[in-house]
Amino acid sequence: MDWQQPIALAIVAGTAVAFAWRPVRRRFGPRRFSLTKDTPCGCVGNGGPPPPRVLVTGRKGERPRVVMSP
């Protein structure tokens, strides 16, 4: 049973590294480009009305209903 203990510890260490890697990469890794944060204007997303919303509802045995709202 001497070989089982190092293998088990390696599995545990690998799992701990896998769980810790994502938050570390999110904090110190590259971030995505954002027009509102990375441009001097910051007004890119504030123009115009929002796009229309489409809502599709229906229950089993009933006719489906499609509602478009502004």
C-alpha positions in Angstrom: 0.0 0.0 0.0 3.0 2.3 -0.2 2.2 3.4 -3.8 -1.4 4.3 -3.0 -0.7 7.2 -0.7 1.3 9.3 -3.1 -1.2 8.7 -5.9 -4.1 9.7 -3.6 -2.2 12.9 -2.6 -1.5 13.7 -6.2 -5.2 13.4 -7.1 -6.2 15.6 -4.2 -3.5 18.2 -5.1 -4.6 18.2 -8.7 -8.2 18.7 -7.7 -7.3 21.6 -5.4 -5.3 23.2 -8.3 -8.2 22.8 -10.7 -10.6 24.5 -8.3 -8.2 27.3 -7.4 -7.1 28.0 -11.0 -10.3 29.6 -12.3 -10.6 32.4 -9.6 -6.9 33.2 -10.0 -7.1 33.4 -13.7 -10.3 35.5 -13.6 -8.6 38.0 -11.2 -5.1 38.2 -12.8 -5.8 37.0 -16.4 -6.6 39.0 -19.5 -10.0 40.7 -19.5 -12.4 41.1 -22.3 -12.7 44.3 -24.3 -15.6 46.5 -23.3 -16.6 49.5 -25.4 -18.1 51.4 -22.5 -15.0 50.9 -20.3 -12.2 51.0 -22.9 -13.3 54.0 -25.0 -13.2 57.6 -23.8 -16.9 58.3 -24.7 -18.6 55.6 -22.7 -21.9 56.3 -24.4 -22.0 53.4 -26.8 -24.8 51.4 -25.2 -27.1 54.3 -24.2 -28.7 55.2 -27.6 -32.1 54.3 -28.9 -34.9 52.2 -27.6 -34.4 48.7 -26.4 -35.0 45.9 -29.0 -38.5 44.3 -29.0 -39.1 41.4 -26.8 -40.7 38.3 -28.1 -42.6 36.1 -25.6 -43.8 32.6 -26.7 -46.2 30.9 -24.3 -48.4 27.8 -24.4 -49.4 24.8 -22.5 -49.9 21.3 -23.5 -53.1 20.9 -25.5 -53.5 24.7 -26.0 -52.7 26.9 -28.9 -49.3 28.7 -28.6 -49.4 32.4 -28.1 -46.7 34.9 -29.4 -46.6 38.3 -27.8 -44.3 41.1 -29.0 -43.7 44.0 -26.6 -41.6 47.1 -27.3 
